[in-house]
Amino acid sequence: MSLPPIYRIILIGIAVLLGLGAASSTLQPPAVAQVLNRGLHVQTGPDGQIDVVMPYRFALTFSAHGISAWRDLRRDPAGNHNLVVSDSVLVQVQTSANQPITTTPMLMHSSPVRAQITYTTAPTTVTYEVWAGGQIAISVNGQATISGPHLTPDTSSGAFLQPVAITPSSQHWLLFLDAWAGEALPKTTTAPSLAGIASTSGVGLAANGAVAITPSNGIVRYPRLRVRNWTGGAPSVQRAGVTLTPGIDYVTEYDEATGDLIIQYLHLLPPGSTSTRTFTIRPAQSEPVLALTILDANGTPRPIDPVTGMLIIDADLPAASSPAPGPLTTKDVFQIPYIQTDPVLRLQATVTDPPSGFDGVRFTVNGPGFTQTIDDTTA
């Protein structure tokens, strides 16, 4: 059973000059229908290195020793700066003989949600599972020493390496990109490789028509969801009653080997009531869904909550400087009304499954002393 998620969408980009009473026709590009593909992209090079890219978020290079390059595409869209220390790797794995793992990386699995890359130097095996949200699950079978992250001194982007379960014969870690602190992970001993993944069973799908998952309040950085025994085909995902847009708000994978539906939410999820943090997953129905994205000057999406419409802020404070006790990340991530200093407001609408006769989107912007409406229509 394979569920390749192909969605026909309408992308409409527009720039609204704040304070102007009318907009030039040059600010109204036509709507364009295309396939939306914003999950992970994986490419293997001729020298054996593997590149893993999440558009607008990060680019990783796996070479013989591990992750030799991490580029923060949020702050550096062109990917000009490698944040890993020169001649080093982001996370160093050394065998019991104090020798670094050195071998050709092997791509074991690739999907829009995650990529699994393995290094094997007998008797040690290291597996990296890169998720679209920027989490990297690291599993080590065999005795080894792990250290990191090894970042350039001048980097403004943090990375946090969090232990999950460590025994003399195996280790499990989570590496969070673009974060100075980890998560308040639920205790787990039976399946440490699934740490931080909110799971439920799809058994009740036939009776209820949907299943619900609520991540714990300690999970705030791009929650990962899993529905076991999923039989519903292509899914539709809601949060707090709001239908989310595939490719914009989340990406999915159906694991044929396990029967699991795996979902990567693509936004931060600040702590809050159970109702605002609950995801409802049901079989997809063909219905129009409109998502609005605000872009910064270089075209990178701003982090807007699809339910509240608020700007999501990640204070991204170093762990030792967290402003309050308790799980660090729950204090670092919060929401505020949208603000910007740039006088140009750049909006992009994404419409999935547009209805028959669809001819565009109307944008209405309200500001101090003015209201501006612009119709962006198809040809």
Buried (B, 14 or more C-beta within 10 A) or exposed (E): EEBEBEBEBBBBBBBBBBEEEEBEEEBBEEBEEEEBBBBBBBEBEEEEBBBBBBBBBBBBBBBBBBBBBBBBBBBBBEBEBBBBBEEBBBBBBBBEEEEBBEBEBBBEBBBBBBBBBBBBBEEBBBBBBBBBBBBBBBBBBBBBEBEBBBBBEEBEBBBBBBBBBEEEEBBBBBBBBBBBBBBBBEEBEEEBBBBBBBBBEBEEBEEEEBBBBBBBBBBBBBBBBBBBBBEBEBBBBBBBEBBBBBBBBBBBBBBEEEBBBBBBBBBBBBBBEEEBBBBBBBBBEEEEBBBBBBBBEEEBBEBBBBBBEBBBBBBBBEBEEBEEEEBBBBBBBBBEEEEBEEEEBBBBBBBBBBEEEBEBBEBEBEEEEEEBEBEBEBE
